[in-house]
Amino acid sequence: MSFFSCSNFPKAPVMRLLSSELVRWFTLCGLITMGCLAVANPRLAASLSAPFANGQACGGDWSIALRFDDLYDVTAGHGILVAVGASGTIQTSLDQGATWTRHYNDVSNRAWFEGVAWNGSLFVAVGNTIVTSPDGVTWTSRDTADAGYPLLRDILWTGTQFVAVGNTHDSAGNIALMLTSPDGVTWQRSDIGKTVDYFVERIAWSGDRLVVTGNDYQTSTVILTSTDGVTWNHRSLNTLMVIENLVWGNDQFVAVGTNYEDNQYSILTSVDGATWMPRRSDGPAYGVTWDNNRFVATAYNRMLTSVDGVVWTSSNVNVYNTLSSVAWTGQQWVSVGVGGTILTSANARDWTRRDSAIVKGGLEGITSNGQQFVAVGFNGTLITSSTGLNWTPRDAGGLNGLFDVAWGNNQFVAVGYGQNVLTSPNGVTWTPHTLDGSSYYLKGIVWSGSQFAAIGYEYVNGGNAKGVVFTSPDGVAWTRRNVNAAGLLESVAWSGNRFIAVGHNEDQPPTPLLLTSADGVTWSFSSTTDFSELYDIVWGNHLFVAVGSNRSNSDFSILTSADGVTWTPRQSGGSVNGITWDGSQFVAVGYGAVLTSPDGIAWTRQDTVNAFLNEVAASDNQRVAVGSIILHSDCSGGDDPATTLITHYYVSILRREPDAGGLAYWQQEIADKQAQGLDVKPVFRDMAAFFFFSPEYLDRNTPDEEFITNLYLTFFQREPDDGGMSFWLNQLAMGVSRNSVMADFLYSPEFTHFMEGLGF
């Protein structure tokens, strides 16, 4: 067991009692009187449970450590290729896509780009804003014609004007929006429809009519056609298909996307935009274009080609990524996609990867062992960093998708898609271990102190998701546990005495899925109401905090529970994807935002960049958030170590920040000792005795288990292990006083080692 050995531990002298003069002085100063200390802030953290360097609360200024933003569209003009995407990403190439340059301008700091077009003299990029450039390097923001806060999904040049489509909102509801401009500079708004129940996706122009596609993402695909851009004919397809891209070529419209009724037929063709025919695609497709001789469509790890739009030929590109868009330069095909993927080809069959990003897909998980961060993601992305700033790619052994990683049992363990689990003692060299059964989507993993628990789901019975749980004492040998849970398990946490796994079912609308277990073997259902999907969960500050998406009220997308049974929604200001406890506060991330809370109840939201953030981790003074970008926050500035540790004692024992008089007293006591070259550990021992035997603490009537937990968190800044908790509870049951137990902690080798590690 990891607590200091008790079988041969020499008994320390009983903690000396406070001198009457010191007690009198503190009472007069109001430091341990009920009148002062009983007024505790219930929203302050009760304790810390991570290494000391994380003990200072840090809102932090977040900066971009690494960009590998998803690319959504690409176009060519005047010998220049321009690709645009998430987080305001703009990239250009002057050599047919062989090499690329990133451009970050003031206009793109909070931008999100979905489409880009060229009219012969000007590039226009659209998303949540409109920007223009004659060369792809220098960009200028343009007025969006009183469109409010639009999300423009697509843009094209008809030969006489730019046409951009998307959605915006007003007090009445959702609006299908079209903006037009003869020059890309001055824009005019004309609404396709008001208070609509669909979202506009793509647009194409045949020479005499516009076709716009949209989806409600539940029941229908919308097709809108117009010959003048003013009057629109509205149709619904007989199949639910999310159309990802649309083009006119060879005297027909070709639409590609995901057919949710039969994804083998995810290409549609139409000569008039009204009547559509499904074509076999053998899976979803995402981008499509026409080069006057053939169509080329992009998919996941595939390219599709067709001369007539009816019969399509598929070829693998050995890039396990979603390819969003494709363009023809006149000499080369260029395709872009998720994770900043860029491919080029002269024949649309043989493709060369051109992006140099060390991250080959979006990041899903991150952890730290105190010395190194390890982040994992799609396409076998596995990267490490000692600071969170400079990252090194590692070999994932051919695994395509990694979703989470944990540290425990002196090793990293990474889980993802397939039958393999990866382990590494250092984050550099990884070893695969095979699970029995079929392929799984393992989305979360946690170490309890004695075993790993990995959770996720598999698809059975023709495509239904079923939750799965595996446990392992060493990360090598894994045992599947029986959980009869329909749905997708996304994350798992350990509190010290129970696991909680969270996720959601596949109903429409979805509802949460919660499982609990004391041993990782036997799992039972828990429940919560008025929520939708749960994506992540963490234990900290004696509290489970789960985050996700609350479709009934997205402002309350955080749940808290002390016991894993009764859950309370907390205000978040939007959906939340990932969360961690850094030792002094919870840190959560969502789209374009970081949220912090000292107690899990009251949250502060900080906008960052327009990027997906999926997970966050803390180590020493560094915080790192990952997703479609890597953000970094340095919390090394702040109080000196003595003040930080004094504050920790107040928060951990008394559940409040230090008052000015008390803080000044202890600071002076420590300064006096240091000036004389004396050991300061006795000052902290005195402080502990004052606090633990003050009326403020004693009047809480803490049970023995909570008292022991407070000792571990205060003096060792870690949760008690099972063996240690049992030993000390037994000591108290046999009549050993709390004063003696506390003395054993304060004179233990672990306390001495811990304090010396802080420089005391």
C-alpha positions as a printed Julia matrix, in Angstrom:
760×3 Matrix{Float64}:
   0.0     0.0     0.0
   1.15    3.53   -0.74
   0.69    5.14    2.67
   3.73    5.35    4.92
   4.41    2.01    6.57
   2.66    1.67    9.92
   3.86   -1.76   10.98
   7.36   -0.54   11.77
   6.76    3.19   11.93
   8.34    4.67   15.09
   5.84    6.53   17.2
   6.46   10.27   17.05
   6.12   12.32   20.17
   2.58   13.39   20.87
   1.87   16.77   19.34
   2.63   19.38   21.9
  -0.42   21.35   22.92
  -0.72   25.02   22.15
   0.69   27.29   24.8
  -1.94   29.25   26.69
  -0.33   32.53   25.65
  -0.55   31.65   21.94
  -4.15   30.54   22.32
  -4.94   33.8    24.08
  -3.21   35.83   21.37
  -5.08   34.05   18.58
  -8.37   34.4    20.41
  -7.84   38.12   20.88
  -6.97   38.5    17.21
 -10.13   36.68   16.26
  -8.32   33.88   14.46
  -9.89   30.91   16.23
 -12.97   32.46   17.75
 -16.37   31.31   16.63
 -17.41   34.85   15.77
 -14.83   35.07   13.03
 -14.17   31.58   11.78
 -17.68   30.2    11.74
 -18.46   32.39    8.75
 -16.98   30.12    6.1
 -17.53   30.51    2.39
 -19.36   27.36    1.27
 -18.09   27.86   -2.27
 -14.45   27.58   -1.34
 -12.73   24.28   -1.93
 -12.68   22.1     1.15
  -9.41   20.42    0.33
  -6.71   19.87   -2.24
  -5.96   16.5    -3.73
  -3.17   17.04   -6.24
   0.53   17.87   -6.05
   1.27   21.08   -4.21
   2.39   23.0    -7.25
  -1.2    22.81   -8.45
  -2.43   24.19   -5.16
  -2.84   27.76   -6.3
  -6.04   28.6    -8.08
  -5.33   29.85  -11.56
  -7.72   31.38  -14.04
  -4.83   31.81  -16.39
  -4.31   33.49  -19.69
  -4.59   30.81  -22.35
  -2.39   30.92  -25.41
  -2.13   28.75  -28.5
   0.6    26.14  -28.11
  -0.04   24.21  -31.33
  -2.42   24.62  -34.24
  -3.59   21.74  -36.4
  -6.99   23.11  -37.18
  -9.49   21.21  -39.25
  -9.66   22.44  -42.84
 -13.14   22.66  -44.36
 -12.7    24.1   -47.84
 -10.09   24.82  -50.48
 -10.1    26.73  -53.77
  -7.61   27.81  -56.42
  -7.14   31.09  -58.24
  -4.36   32.94  -60.05
  -1.82   30.24  -59.18
  -2.7    30.44  -55.49
  -4.37   27.78  -53.37
  -6.3    28.95  -50.31
  -7.55   26.55  -47.62
  -9.7    27.7   -44.7
 -11.09   26.1   -41.58
 -11.55   26.06  -37.84
 -10.13   28.66  -35.45
  -9.71   31.21  -38.22
  -7.24   29.02  -40.09
  -6.1    30.31  -43.47
  -3.35   28.54  -45.42
  -1.93   29.27  -48.86
   0.24   27.45  -51.37
   2.04   28.86  -54.4
   3.4    25.55  -55.73
   0.32   23.46  -56.53
  -0.15   22.36  -52.94
   3.34   21.01  -52.26
   4.15   23.48  -49.47
   1.84   25.63  -47.36
   2.03   28.81  -45.32
  -0.3    29.67  -42.44
  -1.67   33.19  -42.14
  -3.11   34.59  -38.94
  -4.56   38.05  -39.22
  -6.53   40.24  -36.85
  -9.65   39.36  -38.8
  -9.25   35.67  -38.03
  -8.53   35.74  -34.3
 -12.12   34.85  -33.42
 -13.18   33.66  -36.85
 -14.44   30.31  -38.07
 -14.34   29.64  -41.8
 -16.52   27.12  -43.63
 -16.11   28.11  -47.28
 -13.92   30.03  -49.7
 -14.41   31.13  -53.32
 -12.48   33.01  -56.07
 -13.95   35.3   -58.74
 -10.84   35.96  -60.82
  -9.47   38.79  -58.7
 -10.55   38.24  -55.1
 -10.75   35.42  -52.57
 -13.75   35.52  -50.24
 -13.9    33.33  -47.11
 -17.07   32.94  -45.07
 -18.07   31.42  -41.75
 -19.06   33.47  -38.75
 -17.73   36.46  -40.66
 -16.77   37.51  -44.21
 -13.19   38.32  -45.18
 -11.59   39.08  -48.55
  -8.07   38.97  -49.97
  -6.5    39.53  -53.39
  -3.56   37.23  -52.61
  -4.6    34.94  -49.73
  -2.15   36.68  -47.41
  -3.67   40.03  -46.51
  -7.31   39.79  -45.45
  -9.95   42.43  -44.84
 -13.16   42.07  -42.82
 -16.41   42.93  -44.58
 -19.8    43.96  -43.29
 -22.27   41.06  -43.17
 -25.24   43.2   -44.23
 -26.97   43.37  -40.85
 -27.06   39.58  -40.67
 -26.48   39.61  -36.92
 -24.24   36.71  -35.91
 -24.39   34.47  -38.98
 -22.88   31.07  -39.61
 -22.3    31.0   -43.36
 -21.69   27.42  -44.5
 -20.88   27.85  -48.19
 -20.05   30.38  -50.89
 -19.75   30.37  -54.69
 -19.2    32.71  -57.62
 -21.91   32.58  -60.29
 -20.02   34.59  -62.88
 -21.72   37.83  -61.86
 -21.91   37.71  -58.08
 -20.82   35.91  -54.92
 -23.59   34.01  -53.13
 -23.13   32.87  -49.53
 -25.66   30.84  -47.55
 -26.12   29.84  -43.93
 -28.23   30.7   -40.92
 -28.73   33.48  -38.43
 -31.19   34.18  -35.63
 -33.49   36.93  -34.49
 -36.1    37.18  -31.75
 -38.51   35.11  -33.84
 -36.14   32.19  -34.32
 -33.91   30.52  -36.89
 -33.48   32.19  -40.31
 -32.2    30.59  -43.53
 -29.91   33.27  -44.87
 -28.47   34.28  -48.24
 -25.99   37.1   -48.82
 -25.01   38.33  -52.29
 -22.27   40.65  -53.54
 -21.09   41.71  -57.01
 -17.56   42.36  -55.75
 -17.13   40.61  -52.38
 -16.94   43.97  -50.63
 -20.53   45.19  -50.4
 -23.13   42.61  -49.4
 -26.91   42.47  -49.6
 -29.08   40.26  -47.42
 -32.07   38.28  -48.67
 -33.64   35.66  -46.43
 -34.46   32.26  -47.89
 -36.88   31.56  -45.06
 -37.79   32.83  -41.61
 -38.47   30.79  -38.46
 -37.3    27.68  -40.28
 -36.66   24.31  -38.65
 -33.59   23.43  -40.74
 -29.98   24.5   -41.12
 -28.63   25.51  -44.51
 -25.61   23.48  -45.6
 -24.51   23.91  -49.24
 -25.2    25.77  -52.47
 -24.61   25.1   -56.18
 -25.29   27.08  -59.38
 -26.15   25.49  -62.72
 -26.12   28.62  -64.84
 -29.86   29.18  -64.55
 -30.8    28.09  -61.04
 -29.55   27.91  -57.48
 -29.88   24.77  -55.38
 -29.5    25.04  -51.61
 -29.5    22.07  -49.25
 -30.37   21.93  -45.57
 -31.05   19.5   -42.75
 -32.97   19.39  -39.51
 -30.66   16.52  -38.4
 -33.63   14.5   -37.19
 -36.2    13.65  -39.83
 -35.65   15.29  -43.19
 -33.3    16.71  -45.79
 -34.39   19.99  -47.33
 -33.81   20.98  -50.97
 -34.48   24.56  -52.04
 -34.36   25.75  -55.65
 -34.61   29.22  -57.16
 -34.04   30.82  -60.54
 -33.78   34.36  -59.2
 -32.62   34.02  -55.58
 -35.86   35.58  -54.4
 -38.57   32.97  -54.81
 -37.69   29.53  -53.47
 -39.3    26.14  -54.0
 -39.09   23.95  -50.91
 -38.84   20.13  -51.1
 -38.01   17.37  -48.66
 -36.21   14.2   -49.66
 -37.72   10.83  -48.88
 -34.55    9.82  -47.05
 -32.69   11.36  -44.12
 -29.37   12.39  -45.58
 -27.02   15.07  -44.3
 -25.63   16.66  -47.45
 -22.03   17.7   -46.9
 -21.25   19.1   -50.33
 -22.86   19.95  -53.64
 -21.6    20.7   -57.14
 -22.87   21.26  -60.69
 -21.09   19.45  -63.51
 -21.78   17.32  -66.57
 -25.28   18.87  -66.79
 -26.35   17.65  -63.36
 -26.17   18.4   -59.66
 -24.21   15.94  -57.53
 -24.7    15.92  -53.76
 -22.59   13.91  -51.32
 -23.02   13.28  -47.61
 -24.19   10.68  -45.13
 -27.34    8.69  -45.82
 -28.56    7.63  -42.38
 -31.03    5.15  -43.82
 -28.49    3.44  -46.09
 -25.01    4.95  -46.08
 -23.99    2.73  -49.0
 -25.98    5.2   -51.12
 -24.64    8.53  -49.91
 -24.41   10.23  -53.31
 -27.41   11.84  -55.02
 -27.74   13.21  -58.56
 -30.35   15.48  -60.15
 -30.67   17.25  -63.47
 -33.11   19.88  -62.19
 -32.58   20.05  -58.41
 -36.08   18.72  -57.86
 -35.86   14.97  -58.48
 -32.91   13.14  -56.98
 -31.51    9.66  -57.59
 -29.35    7.79  -55.06
 -26.0     6.46  -56.29
 -23.83    3.83  -54.67
 -20.92    5.25  -52.7
 -20.07    2.39  -50.29
 -20.07    4.81  -47.37
 -20.37    8.5   -46.52
 -18.72   11.17  -48.67
 -17.84   14.73  -47.71
 -16.49   16.83  -50.56
 -17.04   16.85  -54.31
 -15.93   18.82  -57.36
 -15.93   18.63  -61.19
 -12.91   19.29  -63.43
 -14.81   19.29  -66.74
 -13.94   15.62  -67.24
 -14.84   13.8   -64.05
 -16.19   14.16  -60.57
 -13.92   13.6   -57.58
 -15.44   13.05  -54.14
 -13.71   12.72  -50.78
 -14.51   10.32  -47.97
 -12.88    8.83  -44.89
  -9.55    7.38  -46.04
 -10.94    7.17  -49.59
 -11.34    9.05  -52.83
 -14.22    8.45  -55.23
 -14.16    9.24  -58.95
 -16.85    9.16  -61.64
 -17.13   10.39  -65.21
 -20.93   10.43  -65.18
 -21.94   10.83  -61.51
 -23.69    7.46  -61.63
 -20.95    4.85  -61.28
 -18.22    5.63  -58.77
 -14.8     4.04  -58.25
 -13.19    4.05  -54.82
  -9.47    4.13  -53.98
  -7.77    4.19  -50.58
  -5.46    7.04  -49.67
  -3.99    5.6   -46.43
  -5.04    8.63  -44.44
  -7.42    7.7   -41.67
  -9.12   11.02  -41.62
 -12.21   12.75  -42.9
 -11.41   14.68  -46.08
 -13.75   17.67  -46.2
 -13.15   19.29  -49.57
 -11.37   18.87  -52.89
 -10.4    21.34  -55.62
  -8.85   21.23  -59.1
  -6.07   23.72  -59.86
  -5.83   22.94  -63.56
  -2.8    20.76  -62.87
  -3.38   19.06  -59.52
  -6.14   17.79  -57.31
  -5.91   19.14  -53.78
  -7.92   17.77  -50.86
  -8.08   19.08  -47.29
  -9.64   17.74  -44.12
  -9.7    17.11  -40.41
  -6.53   17.75  -38.43
  -5.11   19.99  -41.14
  -4.77   17.1   -43.58
  -3.66   18.15  -47.07
  -3.29   15.77  -50.03
  -2.38   16.33  -53.67
  -2.7    14.16  -56.77
  -2.15   14.54  -60.49
  -4.54   11.72  -61.43
  -7.05   11.53  -58.53
  -5.83    7.99  -57.77
  -2.35    8.34  -56.26
  -2.25   10.88  -53.45
   0.66   12.47  -51.58
   0.31   13.86  -48.1
   1.56   17.44  -47.89
   0.77   18.65  -44.38
   3.64   18.49  -41.88
   1.55   18.65  -38.73
   2.68   16.35  -35.94
  -0.98   15.95  -35.05
  -2.83   13.94  -37.67
  -6.31   14.34  -36.21
  -8.32   15.97  -33.48
  -7.13   15.31  -29.93
  -9.53   13.49  -27.61
  -7.65   12.87  -24.36
  -4.76   14.12  -22.26
  -3.13   13.31  -18.93
   0.08   13.97  -17.02
   2.21   12.08  -14.53
   3.66   15.29  -13.13
   6.64   15.19  -15.47
   5.12   14.75  -18.9
   1.87   15.39  -20.71
   0.57   12.7   -23.05
  -2.2    13.56  -25.51
  -4.0    11.16  -27.84
  -6.44   11.46  -30.71
  -7.6    10.38  -34.12
  -5.43    8.72  -36.77
  -3.19    7.24  -34.11
  -2.11   10.64  -32.87
   0.04   10.24  -29.75
   2.16   13.2   -28.67
   4.14   14.12  -25.56
   5.42   17.3   -23.95
   7.16   18.14  -20.69
   5.86   21.71  -20.7
   2.66   21.64  -22.72
   4.26   23.97  -25.25
   6.6    21.89  -27.41
   5.22   18.55  -28.57
   6.82   15.41  -29.97
   4.93   12.73  -31.95
   5.24    9.12  -30.77
   4.61    5.85  -32.56
   1.17    4.46  -31.73
   1.93    1.14  -33.37
  -0.55    1.5   -36.21
  -3.61    2.21  -34.05
  -5.97    4.55  -35.84
  -8.08    6.13  -33.13
  -7.08    6.87  -29.52
  -9.65    8.41  -27.21
  -8.2     8.6   -23.7
  -5.06    8.07  -21.66
  -4.41    7.69  -17.93
  -1.42    7.44  -15.6
  -1.33    4.74  -12.92
   0.73    1.83  -11.68
   3.85    3.73  -12.88
   2.76    3.73  -16.52
   0.62    5.46  -19.09
  -2.27    3.46  -20.54
  -4.03    4.63  -23.71
  -7.32    3.29  -25.07
  -9.2     3.81  -28.31
 -10.78    2.04  -31.26
 -10.07   -1.62  -31.99
  -8.84   -4.45  -29.79
  -5.59   -2.97  -28.5
  -4.62   -1.08  -25.38
  -1.26    0.71  -25.29
   1.04    0.96  -22.26
   4.2     2.96  -21.72
   6.43    3.6   -18.7
   7.65    6.92  -20.12
   5.28    8.09  -22.86
   7.94    7.46  -25.49
   7.9     3.71  -26.14
   4.49    2.04  -26.3
   3.49   -1.62  -26.15
   0.14   -2.93  -27.48
  -1.97   -5.45  -25.55
  -4.9    -7.25  -27.15
  -8.42   -7.41  -25.75
 -10.59  -10.46  -26.26
 -13.61  -10.08  -28.51
 -14.42   -7.72  -31.34
 -13.5    -4.1   -31.94
 -14.44   -1.64  -29.23
 -14.67    2.09  -28.85
 -12.97    2.57  -25.48
 -13.61    6.22  -24.62
 -12.41    6.58  -21.04
  -9.95    5.12  -18.55
  -9.1     5.75  -14.89
  -6.73    4.28  -12.28
  -8.23    3.6    -8.85
  -5.04    2.84   -6.99
  -5.42   -0.9    -7.49
  -6.86   -1.34  -10.98
  -7.59    0.37  -14.26
 -11.18    0.67  -15.43
 -11.73    1.32  -19.15
 -15.2     2.04  -20.5
 -16.76    2.55  -23.91
 -19.11    0.77  -26.27
 -19.41   -1.67  -29.14
 -21.94   -1.98  -31.94
 -24.12   -5.08  -31.9
 -27.35   -6.31  -33.5
 -26.97   -4.43  -36.73
 -25.65   -1.17  -35.35
 -26.99   -0.67  -31.83
 -24.48    0.64  -29.3
 -23.88   -1.32  -26.11
 -21.76   -0.14  -23.2
 -18.62   -2.1   -22.3
 -16.36   -2.11  -19.22
 -12.91   -3.68  -18.87
 -10.72   -3.8   -15.77
  -7.04   -4.6   -15.33
  -4.66   -4.65  -12.36
  -1.65   -3.88  -14.54
  -2.82   -2.46  -17.9
  -1.73   -5.67  -19.62
  -4.28   -8.36  -18.77
  -7.87   -7.17  -19.15
 -11.17   -8.68  -18.04
 -14.5    -7.69  -19.53
 -17.22   -7.0   -16.98
 -20.91   -7.58  -17.5
 -22.86   -4.34  -17.96
 -26.23   -4.59  -19.62
 -26.26   -0.98  -20.74
 -27.6     0.12  -24.1
 -25.83    3.25  -25.24
 -22.46    4.94  -25.35
 -20.25    5.16  -22.27
 -17.93    8.15  -22.59
 -15.97    8.64  -19.35
 -15.26    7.14  -15.94
 -14.08    8.52  -12.58
 -12.99    7.05   -9.24
 -13.77    8.72   -5.91
 -11.79    6.55   -3.56
 -14.67    4.16   -2.93
 -16.65    3.96   -6.15
 -16.48    4.24   -9.92
 -18.97    6.33  -11.86
 -19.2     5.84  -15.65
 -21.21    8.29  -17.72
 -22.5     8.54  -21.27
 -25.84    8.61  -23.04
 -28.24    6.42  -24.95
 -29.12    6.72  -28.63
 -32.7     7.86  -28.16
 -33.95   11.05  -29.76
 -33.6    13.15  -27.76
 -30.85   11.3   -25.89
 -30.86   10.85  -22.13
 -27.92   10.31  -19.76
 -26.41    6.94  -18.98
 -24.81    6.54  -15.53
 -23.32    3.38  -14.05
 -21.78    2.95  -10.61
 -19.56    0.27   -9.08
 -17.67   -0.17   -5.82
 -15.23   -2.74   -7.2
 -15.24   -2.4   -10.99
 -16.79   -5.85  -11.29
 -20.46   -5.35  -10.46
 -22.12   -2.32  -12.04
 -25.57   -0.86  -11.42
 -27.55    1.94  -12.99
 -27.86    5.4   -11.52
 -29.98    8.14  -13.03
 -30.44   11.85  -13.45
 -33.19   13.82  -15.12
 -33.48   16.88  -17.33
 -30.23   16.25  -19.16
 -29.03   14.85  -22.48
 -25.52   13.6   -23.22
 -22.75   13.26  -20.63
 -19.22   13.41  -22.05
 -16.84   13.5   -19.1
 -16.67   13.11  -15.33
 -14.08   13.78  -12.64
 -13.78   13.44   -8.88
 -12.3    16.3    -6.86
 -12.99   18.38   -3.78
 -15.16   15.5    -2.43
 -17.46   15.87   -5.44
 -18.28   14.16   -8.71
 -18.61   16.71  -11.51
 -20.0    15.52  -14.85
 -20.23   17.64  -17.99
 -21.99   17.35  -21.31
 -24.8    18.76  -23.37
 -28.15   19.65  -21.86
 -30.51   20.08  -24.79
 -33.38   21.26  -22.62
 -31.24   24.09  -21.22
 -27.67   24.31  -22.5
 -26.83   26.98  -19.92
 -26.92   24.21  -17.3
 -24.61   21.57  -18.78
 -22.74   20.63  -15.6
 -23.93   18.16  -12.96
 -22.52   17.68   -9.46
 -23.01   14.92   -6.92
 -21.37   14.06   -3.61
 -22.52   10.44   -3.71
 -23.07    9.61   -7.38
 -26.8     9.21   -6.72
 -28.28   12.68   -6.32
 -27.24   15.11   -9.04
 -27.65   18.88   -9.25
 -27.35   20.91  -12.49
 -24.96   23.88  -12.44
 -24.84   26.88  -14.72
 -22.19   26.6   -17.43
 -23.2    29.05  -20.15
 -23.13   26.33  -22.81
 -22.19   22.74  -23.53
 -19.03   21.36  -21.92
 -16.83   18.56  -23.28
 -14.09   17.83  -20.76
 -13.11   18.49  -17.15
 -10.29   17.98  -14.65
  -9.52   18.83  -11.02
  -6.13   20.55  -10.76
  -5.79   20.49   -7.0
  -7.39   23.84   -6.24
 -10.13   24.18   -8.8
 -12.07   22.4   -11.48
 -11.11   23.31  -15.04
 -13.58   22.47  -17.82
 -13.5    23.07  -21.56
 -16.03   23.4   -24.34
 -16.23   24.98  -27.73
 -14.11   28.13  -27.59
 -14.18   28.4   -23.81
 -12.49   27.41  -20.55
 -14.5    27.3   -17.33
 -13.11   27.28  -13.79
 -14.67   26.69  -10.4
 -13.21   26.25   -6.9
 -16.14   24.11   -5.78
 -17.95   22.77   -8.86
 -20.96   24.95   -8.05
 -20.17   28.48   -9.22
 -18.36   28.67  -12.55
 -16.43   31.39  -14.37
 -16.4    31.16  -18.16
 -13.5    32.52  -20.22
 -13.73   32.74  -24.01
 -10.57   31.62  -25.78
 -10.5    30.9   -29.53
 -13.1    29.52  -31.89
 -11.97   25.92  -31.62
 -13.25   22.63  -30.29
 -11.75   21.81  -26.9
 -12.36   18.22  -25.81
 -10.23   17.63  -22.72
  -7.93   19.37  -20.25
  -5.14   18.31  -17.88
  -2.93   19.97  -15.26
   0.62   19.33  -14.12
   2.8    21.44  -11.88
   1.92   25.01  -12.85
   0.81   24.16  -16.39
  -2.68   23.58  -17.74
  -3.21   22.19  -21.24
  -6.47   21.97  -23.18
  -6.71   19.88  -26.35
  -9.16   19.36  -29.19
  -8.86   20.89  -32.64
  -6.05   22.98  -31.17
  -3.74   22.9   -28.12
  -4.05   25.72  -25.59
  -1.63   26.32  -22.73
  -1.87   28.29  -19.49
   1.06   28.98  -17.18
   0.15   29.45  -13.53
   3.69   29.7   -12.2
   3.25   33.33  -11.25
   1.59   34.15   -7.94
   2.22   33.75   -4.24
   5.48   32.54   -2.75
   5.54   28.86   -1.68
   5.05   29.67    2.02
   1.96   31.79    1.38
   0.59   29.17   -0.98
   1.0    26.42    1.62
  -0.51   28.59    4.37
  -3.51   29.21    2.12
  -3.74   25.48    1.45
  -3.96   24.74    5.2
  -6.77   27.27    5.61
  -8.72   25.94    2.64
  -8.11   22.26    3.37
  -8.87   22.35    7.11
 -11.13   25.37    7.68
 -12.75   25.5     4.23
 -12.08   29.17    3.67
  -9.44   31.57    2.45
  -7.11   33.02    5.12
  -8.12   36.28    6.77
  -5.57   39.09    6.62
  -4.54   38.9    10.28
  -4.03   35.15   10.31
  -2.13   35.14    7.04
   0.17   37.93    8.22
   0.9    36.12   11.49
   1.9    32.84    9.88
   3.91   34.6     7.18
   5.88   36.41    9.88
   6.43   33.22   11.88
   7.9    31.52    8.83
   9.97   34.57    7.86
  11.48   34.72   11.36
  12.48   31.05   11.24
  13.98   31.43    7.78
  15.92   34.54    8.82
  17.5    32.52   11.64
  18.25   29.62    9.32
  15.87   27.36   11.24
  13.53   24.63   10.05
  10.02   25.96    9.3
   8.23   22.61    9.52
   7.42   23.22   13.23
   5.47   26.33   12.2
   3.26   24.29    9.92
   2.84   21.68   12.66
   1.68   24.42   15.03
  -0.64   25.76   12.36
  -2.18   22.33   11.86
  -2.81   21.96   15.59
  -4.38   25.41   15.82
  -6.72   24.7    12.94
  -7.7    21.08   13.65
  -8.46   21.84   17.31
 -10.09   25.22   16.76
 -13.8    25.67   17.55
 -14.35   26.27   13.84
 -13.19   22.77   12.94
 -14.42   20.96   16.06
 -17.95   22.33   15.69
 -18.25   20.58   12.33
 -18.25   17.26   14.23
 -16.4    15.52   11.44
 -16.62   11.71   11.44
 -13.38    9.74   11.68
 -13.25    8.94    7.95
 -13.5    12.62    7.04
 -10.86   13.51    9.65
  -8.4    10.97    8.21
  -9.14   12.21    4.69
  -8.44   15.78    5.83
  -5.08   14.69    7.23
  -4.02   13.05    3.96
  -5.17   15.97    1.83
  -3.64   18.6     4.1
  -0.23   17.07    4.79
   0.4    14.8     1.8
  -1.99   16.4    -0.72
  -3.31   13.07   -1.9
  -6.38   10.96   -1.3
  -6.02    8.19    1.31
  -5.46    4.72   -0.08
  -7.7     1.91    1.17
  -5.02    0.35    3.37
  -4.09    3.61    5.01
  -7.69    4.56    5.68
  -8.41    1.17    7.27
  -5.31    1.33    9.46
  -6.04    4.78   10.88
  -9.74    4.11   11.41
  -8.73    1.03   13.38
  -6.3     3.11   15.46
  -9.05    5.58   16.36
 -11.45    2.74   17.14
  -8.91    1.32   19.6
  -8.84    4.62   21.49
  -5.84    6.38   19.97
  -6.56   10.12   20.14
  -6.91   12.31   17.08
  -4.05   14.38   18.42
  -1.76   11.34   18.37
  -2.89   10.3    14.91
  -2.22   13.79   13.59
   1.21   13.73   15.23
   2.03   10.5    13.41
   1.23   12.21   10.13
   3.19   15.37   10.94
   6.32   13.51   12.04
   6.18   10.87    9.33
   8.87   10.39    6.66
   6.26   11.18    3.97
   5.5    14.58    5.52
   9.2    15.36    5.86
   9.87   14.3     2.26
   6.89   16.28    1.0
   7.95   19.46    2.79
  11.55   19.11    1.65
  10.29   18.77   -1.9
   8.72   22.22   -1.47
  11.96   23.67   -0.19
  10.99   23.66    3.52
